[in-house]
Amino acid sequence: MKNQIEQCPKCGGNEIGKGRQAGDAAVFPLGKIIPLGSAIIHRICTHCGYVIESYVENPSKYKS
């Protein structure tokens, strides 16, 4: 990904990790007959735990 934040805006830490949230916390598209969801990816400061960015893993599932 381009232009990613490389420093935590909350604490100034510069070690950013990634986590994958799935299961019941997946995001499901509205208006689909069979709503297959997508996991959410979080970029997290490993020093203070601040969630810097979140995005779905498979954005194509939300096209109409």
N, C-alpha and C positions, 0 to 999 in steps of 0.2 A: 504494500500500500504506500502511496506517495504522501508526503507531507504529514507523517505521523508525529504526534507529540512525543518527544524523547525525554521530557522532563515533567515531573508531576507538578501541576499548577497549585496543589494544596501544600505540599511539604518541600518541593524542590528536588526530590529524589530523582535519580536518573536510571534506576533499574526498573524496567517495565516488563511484567510478565503477561502471559495470555492464559485465559481460562475458557472452558467450554461449558455452557449451561444447556442442558437438554432434558429429556423426559417430560414431566408435566409442566415444566417451565418453558417449553418451546413456544415459538410464536406461530400461530396458525392464520392463514389468509382468510379474510372475510368473504362470504358469498360463494365459496367453492362447495360443490356437492360432497366431495371426499377431501376434507381439509388435511392434507399432509403438511405437517409443520417443519420448521427448520430450527436447529439449535442456535443459540445466541453465543457469539464470541465476545469476550470482554478483554480489554487491555487494562491491567491493574498495576498500580504502584506497589512494588514488593516491600516498600518501607512502611507506608501508612495504610495501605489497602484501598486507597481512593480509586474508584472506577473511572478511568480516563475516557474510555470509548467503548461503545457496544454496537454490534452489528449482527445481522443474521448471516449464517454460514452459506445458505443457498438462496440468494435473492431472486433467482429465476422462478421460484415457486409462487411469487406474488404478482407475476404478470397476468393480465386479464386474458 
